[in-house]
């Protein structure tokens, strides 16, 4: 008993020393050794530290900026003061319902939920919470089809005719041919394009980061996840011509040229400003009388055109670089259904024509024999 008491006193002394030293943990029970936070950190406190953790993991600054904006705008003012140990899935569900009722889109509410879930996953791993309640919450369903507004095939052709001869012509042609995202197009490097074999690899992206200018970042974490896309002869021809024009621009710029190895650069070789592309895109749509679109809708147009030409959802997934076939199906399943209906209607015509030629004019009678 005496030694046990001494051991207990020794353990208590160690705990007291931990408390004085500012250690973030203490043992709730010396027998069970259950680790609990000494300080009742709030959800807002966790989310305030979360961007630094993402930065340490090499996450893109554009993603971190987006997280910070969503946290400060939507999450912290609403539920940031709730202690992590008291946060429940009911709190999160009520928060999401309030934001939806305020007019926030389902997509934005989903995004806020995803940030909270990711932060709580880290907190659970670090022992700050016993479970991730965000996994138990129910984010709203998103109607993907309402966000997909592709150009028609006719409008896509009109657009390409309108930009013929412009220095951005090849960029639009490639975006429509293989569905590159804006950041992927602006970050495309010549050493990732093989015109001889007709392939293009998405290896880096470009984005303007506040306080840092335009930043080029690796597009994938591993070589295995890098996207290799075959080029159509149409896209390859446009890129070949574009390279010739860019070489002429370089000679004209002379000493002002700043080589960055980019396919789509400014007139002096530096990364192209996203706002420059957006303004020209919107001005061209207005000139043609086409309703305003996002540049991202060219990606949707590419997917829709691919499906209309007989590509499968899996093939579209691989070309666009979606992580899961479910995302491709959610976005373009309605278009794929139209393609299948059209194929089946052609099948109907074939079967009806065949049956008209081979079927007898009167169906044979059926004789039924009854056995008593």
NORKAGI-V773120 format. One record per pair of residues at least 24 apart in sequence whose ideal C-beta (glycine too) atoms are under 6 Angstrom apart, sorted by sequence separation. I is the first residue (numbers start at 0). J is the second residue. D is the distance in whole Angstrom. If there is no record, write none. Layout:
I,J,D / I,J,D
This chain:
46,70,5 / 182,206,5 / 200,225,6 / 201,226,4 / 112,138,4 / 200,227,5 / 306,334,5 / 109,138,5 / 186,215,6 / 198,227,6 / 199,228,5 / 302,331,5 / 306,335,5 / 108,139,6 / 198,229,6 / 199,230,5 / 303,334,5 / 43,75,5 / 109,141,6 / 197,229,6 / 306,338,5 / 197,230,4 / 105,139,4 / 106,141,5 / 42,78,6 / 43,79,3 / 105,141,5 / 42,79,6 / 74,111,6 / 73,111,5 / 197,235,5 / 41,80,5 / 42,81,5 / 99,139,6 / 41,82,6 / 69,110,6 / 194,235,6 / 69,111,5 / 91,133,6 / 39,82,4 / 40,83,5 / 42,86,6 / 83,127,6 / 88,132,5 / 92,136,5 / 69,114,6 / 83,128,5 / 87,132,6 / 91,136,4 / 92,137,6 / 194,239,6 / 86,132,6 / 88,135,4 / 66,114,6 / 88,136,4 / 177,228,5 / 176,231,5 / 213,270,4 / 176,234,4 / 173,234,5 / 172,234,6 / 172,237,4 / 205,270,5 / 207,273,6 / 169,237,4 / 49,118,5 / 169,238,6 / 189,260,6 / 46,118,6 / 169,241,4 / 188,260,5 / 45,118,5 / 189,262,6 / 187,262,4 / 45,122,6 / 185,271,5 / 228,318,6 / 36,127,6 / 34,126,5 / 170,263,5 / 226,320,4 / 181,294,5 / 178,298,4 / 161,283,6 / 175,297,6 / 174,297,4 / 178,301,3 / 178,302,6 / 175,300,6 / 161,287,6 / 175,301,6 / 157,287,6 / 154,289,5 / 177,318,6 / 178,319,5 / 61,206,4 / 155,300,6 / 61,208,6 / 60,208,4 / 148,296,5 / 149,299,4 / 150,300,4 / 149,300,4 / 147,299,5 / 149,303,4 / 59,216,5 / 147,330,6 / 143,329,4 / 143,330,5 / 144,333,5
